[in-house]
Amino acid sequence: MAKKIFIAASGQNIGKTTVSVSLLHLAQKKYGRVGFMKPLGPKPTTLRGHAVDKDAALIAQVFDLIKDLRHMSPVVVYPDTTRKVIDGEISCAELEERILASYAELEKKCDFIIIEGSGHPGVGSVLKLSNARIARLLDAPVLMVTGGGVGNVIDTIFMNIALFQLEGAQVRAVLTNKLYADKRATTLDYITRALADQPFSVFGGFDYQPVLANPTLRRVSRLLDLPLHGNRREVSRIIQHVQIGAASTQRVTEMLRDSSLLVVTSSRDELLVTLANLYQMPEYRSQLCGLVIPGIVPVSTITQLILDRSNIPYLRTQRHSTAELYRIITEDISKITAEDTEKLDLVRKLAEERLDFDRLEALF
């Protein structure tokens, strides 16, 4: 029988998938056969002809589990799924059987299986398949991932664990994630003492890493539905800052920060030419990630020539204003994809530094 952990989370964007990637990475070092399952998938995509959840697709590609893909995401939720269930067109019992059958197939070939929930613990309740219900259905002990902080985190833990207790699922550990490095020890001390009388253990997760939520050039290209021109080898580069090139050319260059994406209107010839030239200098390459160039006015012929010869990555649009572009890019929450090699390497490194896999495994 395979060892198994159900990864739940107290809410969205807590780092549940990052924790799943981390644990699978660590498990592969110890077990010959590891598996992954996203029983209820609310983010549909298609991979190798299979309709699956995006997180299942990510794991399948990163950990070379394509052969198990059809069992990794047994229930994919589409916009009309909820209505069809309520109308009786889709049977909740049939969805449940689909999950059980897929898990049985994975267990035949795996020694260790990560089962990842969806959103907060109540997601899927309308289908009679909440995270808590699925954990009990698969008899899988639960690791609850929460955010950093003290009071609010503790309140949220108790609120969410109540649903697992109601369903009869066992929460064996809580992992507090996205901790502020300078407060890590203090935060974990308070949370551990506050939960000392509870039947689960407390673990420290990752320190807050904004770089993991930052977009890559590829992500911005897809977000804006614009082709990336220039240096395509930089497509996976992580954007650390987004700046608007509205000041004087000298001021903009003085304000450059590490891995900056600059939004510069098409009429700013002097600034565009300066940035294109700076991109070719090694001392500025780390600061200049690329450009987004809005504006109805065409880029002048000579400026366009300099841009292309410099090979600086850039996106050109006439559909959005500078303010709209800044808002779209900065408000986007970038999820890790299989193509984000730089982020995935960082996650693996952090997993080896921060997660006590042996202690965690012993609880499960």
C-alpha positions in Angstrom: 0.0 0.0 0.0 1.4 3.4 -0.9 2.1 6.1 1.6 -0.1 9.2 0.9 -0.5 12.8 1.9 -3.5 15.0 1.1 -2.3 18.6 0.6 -5.1 21.0 1.6 -4.9 24.8 2.0 -6.7 27.4 4.0 -7.3 29.5 0.9 -6.2 30.3 -2.6 -2.6 31.4 -3.5 -1.2 30.0 -0.2 1.4 27.9 -2.0 -0.3 24.5 -2.1 1.1 23.5 -5.6 4.6 24.7 -4.6 4.4 22.5 -1.6 3.3 19.6 -3.7 6.2 20.1 -6.1 8.6 20.3 -3.2 7.4 17.1 -1.5 7.4 15.2 -4.8 11.0 16.4 -5.4 12.0 15.2 -2.0 10.1 11.9 -2.2 11.8 11.0 -5.5 15.1 11.0 -3.6 13.8 8.3 -1.3 11.1 6.3 -3.2 11.4 4.6 -6.6 7.9 5.3 -7.6 6.1 8.5 -6.8 2.6 9.6 -7.9 0.4 12.6 -7.9 -3.3 13.2 -8.1 -5.6 16.2 -8.3 -9.0 14.5 -7.7 -11.1 17.6 -8.4 -9.6 19.9 -11.0 -11.3 23.3 -11.4 -8.7 24.7 -13.9 -9.2 22.7 -17.1 -6.5 22.3 -19.8 -5.5 19.7 -22.4 -2.3 17.8 -22.4 -1.5 14.9 -24.8 -5.1 14.7 -25.7 -6.3 14.4 -22.1 -8.6 16.9 -20.4 -6.9 17.5 -17.1 -6.4 20.1 -14.4 -3.6 22.6 -14.9 -1.8 21.5 -11.8 -1.9 17.9 -12.8 -0.5 18.9 -16.2 2.3 20.8 -14.5 3.3 17.9 -12.3 3.1 15.3 -15.1 5.5 17.4 -17.2 7.9 18.3 -14.4 8.2 14.8 -12.9 7.8 12.8 -16.1 4.5 11.3 -15.1 2.7 11.6 -18.5 2.0 7.9 -18.5 -0.2 8.3 -15.5 -1.9 11.4 -16.7 -5.4 9.9 -17.2 -5.4 8.9 -13.5 -4.0 12.1 -12.2 -7.0 14.3 -12.8 -10.1 12.1 -12.7 -12.7 14.9 -12.3 -12.2 18.1 -14.3 -14.7 20.9 -13.5 -15.9 23.1 -16.3 -18.1 26.3 -16.1 -21.3 24.3 -16.6 -20.4 21.3 -14.3 -22.1 22.8 -11.2 -25.4 23.4 -13.0 -25.3 19.9 -14.6 -24.8 18.3 -11.2 -27.7 20.3 -9.6 -29.9 19.5 -12.6 -29.1 15.8 -12.2 -27.4 15.5 -15.6 -24.1 14.5 -13.8 -24.2 12.0 -10.9 -22.1 12.8 -7.8 -21.8 9.1 -7.1 -20.3 8.6 -10.6 -17.7 11.3 -9.9 -16.8 9.7 -6.6 -16.3 6.3 -8.3 -14.1 7.9 -10.9 -11.8 9.3 -8.2 -11.7 6.0 -6.3 -10.9 4.0 -9.5 -8.1 6.4 -10.6 -6.5 6.3 -7.1 -6.7 2.5 -7.1 -4.7 2.5 -10.4 -2.1 4.9 -9.1 -1.7 2.9 -5.9 -0.8 -0.2 -7.9 2.3 1.4 -9.3 3.4 4.0 -6.6 5.1 3.9 -3.3 4.3 7.5 -2.4 1.4 9.6 -3.6 0.7 13.3 -3.2 -3.0 14.1 -3.4 -3.6 17.8 -3.9 -6.8 19.5 -3.0 -8.5 22.5 -4.7 -8.7 26.0 -3.3 -9.9 26.1 0.3 -11.3 23.0 2.1 -14.9 23.7 1.1 -14.3 23.8 -2.7 -16.3 21.1 -4.4 -19.0 20.9 -1.8 -21.7 21.5 -4.4 -20.5 18.3 -6.1 -20.5 16.4 -2.8 -16.7 16.4 -3.2 -15.2 19.0 -0.9 -11.5 18.6 0.0 -12.5 17.2 3.3 -14.8 14.7 1.7 -12.2 13.5 -0.8 -9.6 13.1 1.9 -11.9 10.9 3.9 -13.0 9.0 0.7 -9.3 8.2 0.0 -8.5 7.6 3.7 -5.6 10.1 3.2 -4.2 12.0 6.2 -4.1 15.8 5.7 -1.3 18.4 5.6 -2.9 21.8 5.9 -1.0 24.6 4.2 -1.7 28.1 5.6 -0.2 31.6 5.2 2.1 33.4 7.6 1.1 35.4 10.5 -0.3 34.5 13.9 -3.8 35.5 15.0 -5.6 35.3 11.7 -3.7 32.2 10.7 -4.7 30.4 13.9 -8.4 31.5 13.5 -8.3 30.2 9.9 -6.8 26.9 10.8 -9.6 26.2 13.3 -12.3 27.2 10.9 -11.0 25.0 8.1 -10.1 22.0 10.3 -13.7 21.9 11.5 -14.8 20.7 8.0 -12.3 17.9 8.0 -13.4 16.8 11.5 -17.0 16.9 10.3 -16.2 14.5 7.4 -14.0 12.3 9.6 -10.7 13.2 7.9 -7.6 13.4 10.0 -5.4 16.5 9.8 -2.0 15.4 11.0 0.1 18.5 10.3 -0.1 22.2 9.6 2.5 23.9 7.4 2.7 27.7 7.8 3.9 29.1 4.5 5.1 32.5 3.1 6.7 33.5 6.4 8.6 36.8 6.7 12.2 35.8 7.1 12.9 38.3 9.9 9.8 37.1 11.9 10.1 33.4 11.0 11.3 32.1 14.4 8.9 34.3 16.4 5.9 33.4 14.3 6.5 29.7 14.4 7.1 29.9 18.2 3.7 31.6 18.8 1.8 29.3 16.4 3.4 26.2 17.9 2.6 27.2 21.4 -1.0 28.3 20.5 -1.6 24.9 18.9 0.3 22.8 21.4 -2.9 21.1 22.7 -4.1 20.1 19.2 -3.7 16.6 17.7 -1.5 17.8 14.8 2.1 19.0 14.4 3.2 22.4 13.2 5.9 22.8 10.4 7.6 25.9 9.0 7.2 26.2 5.3 8.9 28.6 2.9 9.8 32.2 3.6 7.9 34.7 1.5 9.4 34.6 -2.0 7.8 37.3 -4.2 9.9 36.0 -7.1 7.7 32.8 -7.2 4.6 35.0 -7.8 6.3 37.3 -10.3 5.6 36.8 -14.0 8.1 35.7 -16.6 8.3 37.3 -20.1 6.4 34.3 -21.4 3.6 34.9 -18.9 3.3 38.6 -19.8 3.3 37.7 -23.5 0.4 35.2 -23.0 -1.4 37.6 -20.6 -1.4 40.4 -23.2 -1.8 38.0 -26.1 1.2 39.6 -27.8 4.2 38.0 -29.5 7.6 38.5 -27.9 10.2 40.1 -30.2 13.9 40.1 -29.6 15.9 37.7 -27.5 13.6 34.6 -27.2 16.2 32.9 -25.0 15.0 35.2 -22.2 11.4 34.1 -22.4 11.6 32.3 -19.0 13.3 35.3 -17.3 11.5 36.4 -14.1 10.4 40.0 -14.0 11.2 41.4 -10.6 9.9 45.0 -11.1 7.5 46.7 -13.5 8.3 50.4 -14.2 6.7 53.1 -16.3 9.1 55.0 -18.4 7.4 58.4 -18.0 10.3 60.5 -16.6 13.3 61.9 -18.5 15.6 59.5 -20.2 18.3 60.1 -17.6 15.9 59.7 -14.7 14.5 56.4 -16.0 17.9 54.9 -16.4 18.9 56.0 -12.9 15.8 54.4 -11.5 16.4 51.0 -13.1 16.2 48.0 -10.7 17.0 44.3 -11.0 15.2 42.5 -13.8 12.9 45.4 -14.7 10.2 45.4 -17.4 9.7 48.9 -18.6 6.5 50.3 -20.2 7.6 52.9 -22.6 5.2 54.6 -25.2 6.1 54.4 -28.9 6.8 58.1 -29.2 9.7 58.1 -26.7 12.4 57.5 -29.3 15.3 58.8 -27.2 14.4 56.6 -24.3 13.8 53.5 -26.4 17.1 53.9 -28.2 18.9 54.4 -24.9 17.4 51.3 -23.3 18.2 49.3 -26.4 21.8 50.3 -26.2 22.0 49.7 -22.5 20.7 46.2 -23.0 23.8 45.3 -24.9 26.0 46.3 -22.0 26.7 43.5 -19.5 26.4 45.8 -16.5 22.9 46.7 -17.5 21.7 43.3 -18.8 20.7 42.2 -15.3 18.6 45.3 -14.8 16.7 45.3 -18.2 14.4 42.4 -18.5 12.5 43.9 -21.5 10.0 46.4 -22.8 6.3 46.8 -23.4 5.7 49.5 -26.0 2.1 50.9 -26.2 0.9 53.7 -28.4 -0.9 54.4 -31.6 2.0 56.4 -33.0 4.3 54.0 -34.9 7.8 53.5 -33.7 10.1 55.5 -35.9 12.0 53.6 -38.6 15.5 54.3 -37.1 14.3 53.5 -33.6 12.8 50.2 -34.7 16.0 49.3 -36.4 18.0 49.9 -33.3 15.5 48.0 -31.2 15.7 45.0 -33.5 19.5 45.1 -33.7 19.9 45.3 -29.9 17.9 42.1 -29.5 16.2 43.5 -26.4 13.0 41.5 -25.7 9.9 43.6 -26.3 6.1 43.5 -26.7 4.3 46.0 -29.0 0.7 46.9 -28.6 -1.8 49.5 -29.8 -4.7 48.2 -27.8 -3.8 49.2 -24.2 -2.7 52.4 -22.5 0.3 52.6 -20.3 -1.9 52.7 -17.2 -3.9 49.6 -18.3 -0.7 47.6 -19.1 0.8 48.4 -15.7 -2.4 47.4 -13.9 -2.9 44.2 -15.9 0.7 43.1 -15.3 1.0 44.0 -11.7 -2.4 42.6 -10.6 -1.8 39.3 -12.3 -0.9 36.4 -10.0 1.5 34.2 -11.9 1.2 30.5 -11.3 4.2 28.2 -12.0 4.2 26.4 -15.3 6.3 23.5 -16.5 8.2 26.1 -18.7 9.2 28.2 -15.7 12.5 26.4 -15.2 14.1 29.2 -13.1 11.2 29.1 -10.6 11.2 25.3 -10.5 14.9 25.2 -9.8 14.3 27.7 -6.9 11.5 25.6 -5.5 13.6 22.5 -5.5 16.5 24.3 -3.8 14.1 25.8 -1.1 12.6 22.4 -0.5 15.9 20.9 0.4 16.7 23.8 2.6 13.4 24.3 4.4 11.2 21.2 4.5 11.9 18.4 7.0 10.7 15.6 4.8 11.8 12.8 7.2 9.8 14.3 10.1 6.8 15.0 7.9 6.9 11.6 6.4 7.0 9.9 9.8 3.6 11.6 10.7 2.0 10.1 7.6 
